[in-house]
Amino acid sequence: MHGFGPVVEPGADDVFHEPWEPRIFALHLLVSFERLGAGPGGRATREEMPPAEYLAAGYYERWLWSAERRLERAGTIAPGEVEAMMARLAAGDEPPARADAAAAERAVQALDDVARLGAASDARFAPGDRVRVRRLHPEGHTRCPRYARGVAGTVTRVHGTDRLPDLATYGVRTPPEPVYAVAFRSDDLWGPQDGEPPFTVLLDLWDSYLDPEDPA
């Protein structure tokens, strides 16, 4: 979207910027992998965040918000319980601690399983192919960025296969489909930028998002 400042910022490639952020990352994984929270998945839930709050929040603050909402939906925590604990900690209570090596091992294994894509034997496109992103207008969650819709790019890699997140996040079972790395020129996405040289934007896009650049 326009109006949010430079795309490239110093330190933007760092995974974490504050000590609490990896804890939120781990908490979010446990909510999913230990089935402590209700659906839809985290990203789809984050998109329910009030727009002003979403734009004011940092990346992992949004993750924390979605984790709390999913825990509340499942009845794992009650509304207001987090705020009550915050008040207790502010009053000097010691933070509760728990060590569960088995849960940690299950989470690491689950994360490894999620990261392992299947072989893309039925890929429609190959590296070097020109493709165009479909002009999609989904009602719910999608991983297809709005700014890339209708824009042509070049496939640089076939990653493998994965479930379409647009449906998987709502618990809909779908067959895995190929996922591609597609390179776009920044000028094609946003037009020429005064004082900023063109650069390449690389997006991971599912097969359902793409058409040949010039379909027969």
C-alpha positions as CSV (number, residue, x, y, z in Angstrom):
1,M,0.0,0.0,0.0
2,H,1.1,3.6,-0.6
3,G,2.0,6.1,2.0
4,F,3.8,4.0,4.6
5,G,7.4,5.1,3.9
6,P,10.4,3.3,2.4
7,V,10.1,-0.4,1.7
8,V,13.7,-1.0,2.6
9,E,14.7,0.0,6.1
10,P,18.0,-0.6,8.0
11,G,17.7,-3.7,10.2
12,A,14.5,-4.8,8.5
13,D,16.0,-8.2,7.8
14,D,16.5,-8.9,11.5
15,V,14.1,-11.6,12.8
16,F,13.8,-10.0,16.2
17,H,14.4,-6.5,17.5
18,E,13.4,-6.8,21.2
19,P,14.0,-9.6,23.8
20,W,10.3,-10.3,24.3
21,E,9.6,-10.9,20.6
22,P,11.0,-14.5,20.4
23,R,8.9,-15.4,23.4
24,I,5.8,-14.2,21.6
25,F,6.9,-16.2,18.5
26,A,7.3,-19.4,20.7
27,L,3.9,-18.7,22.5
28,H,2.2,-18.4,19.1
29,L,3.6,-21.7,17.9
30,L,2.5,-23.5,21.1
31,V,-1.0,-22.1,20.8
32,S,-1.3,-23.7,17.3
33,F,0.8,-26.9,17.8
34,E,-0.7,-27.8,21.2
35,R,-4.2,-26.9,20.0
36,L,-4.8,-24.4,22.7
37,G,-6.5,-21.9,20.5
38,A,-9.5,-21.9,18.2
39,G,-9.4,-21.0,14.5
40,P,-9.1,-19.4,12.2
41,G,-5.3,-19.3,12.0
42,G,-3.1,-16.5,13.4
43,R,-2.7,-14.4,10.3
44,A,-6.4,-14.5,9.5
45,T,-7.2,-13.6,13.1
46,R,-4.8,-10.7,13.0
47,E,-6.6,-9.3,10.0
48,E,-9.7,-8.9,12.3
49,M,-7.7,-6.4,14.4
50,P,-9.2,-2.9,14.3
51,P,-7.3,-1.0,11.5
52,A,-6.0,1.8,13.7
53,E,-4.7,-0.6,16.3
54,Y,-3.2,-2.8,13.6
55,L,-1.3,0.1,12.0
56,A,-0.1,1.3,15.4
57,A,1.1,-2.1,16.5
58,G,4.5,-3.7,15.8
59,Y,4.8,-7.1,14.0
60,Y,4.9,-9.3,17.1
61,E,2.4,-7.1,19.0
62,R,-0.1,-8.2,16.3
63,W,1.0,-11.8,16.9
64,L,0.3,-11.4,20.6
65,W,-3.1,-10.0,19.9
66,S,-4.1,-12.9,17.6
67,A,-2.8,-15.5,20.1
68,E,-4.9,-13.9,22.9
69,R,-8.0,-13.9,20.6
70,R,-7.5,-17.6,19.7
71,L,-7.0,-18.6,23.3
72,E,-10.2,-16.8,24.3
73,R,-12.2,-18.4,21.5
74,A,-11.1,-21.9,22.7
75,G,-11.9,-21.1,26.3
76,T,-8.2,-21.6,27.3
77,I,-8.2,-18.1,28.9
78,A,-11.1,-15.8,29.8
79,P,-11.5,-12.3,28.5
80,G,-9.7,-9.9,30.9
81,E,-7.5,-12.7,32.3
82,V,-4.3,-11.3,30.6
83,E,-5.0,-7.8,31.9
84,A,-5.5,-9.2,35.4
85,M,-2.2,-10.9,35.2
86,M,-0.5,-7.8,34.0
87,A,-1.9,-5.9,37.0
88,R,-0.5,-8.6,39.3
89,L,2.9,-8.4,37.7
90,A,2.9,-4.7,37.9
91,A,2.1,-5.0,41.7
92,G,5.2,-7.2,42.2
93,D,4.1,-10.8,41.7
94,E,6.6,-13.2,40.3
95,P,6.0,-14.3,36.7
96,P,4.7,-17.9,36.7
97,A,7.1,-20.3,35.1
98,R,6.8,-23.7,33.5
99,A,9.3,-26.1,32.0
100,D,7.9,-28.6,29.7
101,A,10.6,-30.3,27.6
102,A,8.1,-32.6,25.9
103,A,6.0,-29.7,24.6
104,A,9.1,-27.9,23.4
105,E,10.2,-31.0,21.5
106,R,6.8,-31.4,20.0
107,A,6.8,-27.8,18.8
108,V,10.2,-28.1,17.2
109,Q,9.1,-31.3,15.4
110,A,5.9,-29.7,14.2
111,L,7.7,-26.6,13.0
112,D,10.1,-28.8,11.0
113,D,7.1,-30.6,9.5
114,V,5.4,-27.4,8.5
115,A,8.6,-26.0,6.9
116,R,9.1,-29.2,4.8
117,L,7.3,-28.7,1.4
118,G,6.3,-31.6,-0.8
119,A,7.8,-32.2,-4.3
120,A,6.2,-30.1,-7.1
121,S,6.0,-32.7,-9.8
122,D,2.9,-31.0,-11.4
123,A,4.2,-27.4,-11.5
124,R,2.8,-25.4,-14.3
125,F,5.7,-23.0,-14.4
126,A,9.5,-23.3,-14.4
127,P,12.3,-20.8,-13.6
128,G,12.4,-18.2,-16.3
129,D,8.7,-18.3,-17.1
130,R,6.8,-15.1,-17.2
131,V,3.6,-15.1,-15.1
132,R,0.9,-12.6,-14.2
133,V,-0.8,-12.4,-10.8
134,R,-4.5,-12.8,-11.0
135,R,-6.7,-9.9,-10.0
136,L,-8.2,-11.6,-6.9
137,H,-10.8,-10.1,-4.6
138,P,-11.2,-12.7,-1.8
139,E,-13.6,-12.0,1.1
140,G,-11.3,-13.6,3.6
141,H,-7.6,-14.2,4.2
142,T,-5.1,-14.4,1.3
143,R,-1.4,-14.5,1.0
144,C,-1.6,-12.8,-2.4
145,P,-0.5,-9.2,-1.8
146,R,-2.9,-6.6,-3.2
147,Y,-0.1,-4.5,-4.7
148,A,1.1,-7.5,-6.9
149,R,-2.3,-8.3,-8.4
150,G,-2.4,-7.8,-12.1
151,V,1.4,-7.4,-12.3
152,A,3.7,-9.6,-14.4
153,G,6.9,-11.1,-13.0
154,T,9.4,-13.9,-13.6
155,V,9.5,-17.3,-11.8
156,T,12.9,-17.7,-10.2
157,R,12.3,-21.0,-8.3
158,V,9.8,-23.7,-7.7
159,H,9.8,-24.2,-3.9
160,G,7.6,-27.3,-3.7
161,T,4.0,-27.8,-2.7
162,D,1.9,-26.6,0.2
163,R,-1.7,-26.2,1.1
164,L,-3.4,-23.0,-0.1
165,P,-3.3,-20.8,3.0
166,D,-6.5,-18.9,1.9
167,L,-8.5,-22.0,2.7
168,A,-6.1,-23.9,5.1
169,T,-6.3,-21.2,7.7
170,Y,-10.0,-21.8,8.0
171,G,-9.5,-25.6,8.4
172,V,-10.6,-26.4,4.8
173,R,-8.8,-29.5,3.5
174,T,-7.3,-28.8,0.1
175,P,-4.7,-30.7,-2.0
176,P,-1.2,-29.2,-1.9
177,E,-0.3,-27.0,-4.9
178,P,3.0,-25.7,-6.2
179,V,4.6,-22.6,-4.7
180,Y,6.9,-20.4,-6.7
181,A,9.3,-17.6,-6.0
182,V,8.4,-14.8,-8.4
183,A,10.5,-11.7,-9.0
184,F,9.0,-8.3,-9.8
185,R,10.4,-5.0,-10.7
186,S,9.6,-2.3,-8.2
187,D,8.7,0.1,-11.0
188,D,6.1,-2.4,-12.2
189,L,4.6,-2.7,-8.8
190,W,4.5,1.0,-7.7
191,G,5.8,3.0,-10.6
192,P,9.1,5.0,-10.7
193,Q,10.0,6.5,-7.4
194,D,11.7,9.9,-7.2
195,G,15.2,9.6,-5.8
196,E,15.1,5.8,-5.4
197,P,16.6,3.4,-7.9
198,P,14.5,0.4,-9.1
199,F,14.9,-2.8,-7.1
200,T,13.6,-6.4,-7.2
201,V,10.8,-7.7,-5.0
202,L,10.7,-11.5,-4.6
203,L,7.3,-13.0,-3.5
204,D,6.4,-16.6,-2.7
205,L,3.1,-17.2,-4.6
206,W,0.8,-20.2,-4.8
207,D,-0.2,-21.7,-8.2
208,S,-3.8,-20.5,-7.7
209,Y,-2.6,-16.9,-7.8
210,L,-0.9,-17.1,-11.2
211,D,-1.6,-17.2,-14.9
212,P,0.8,-17.2,-17.8
213,E,1.7,-13.6,-18.7
214,D,0.1,-14.0,-22.1
215,P,-2.4,-16.9,-21.8
216,A,-3.1,-18.6,-25.1
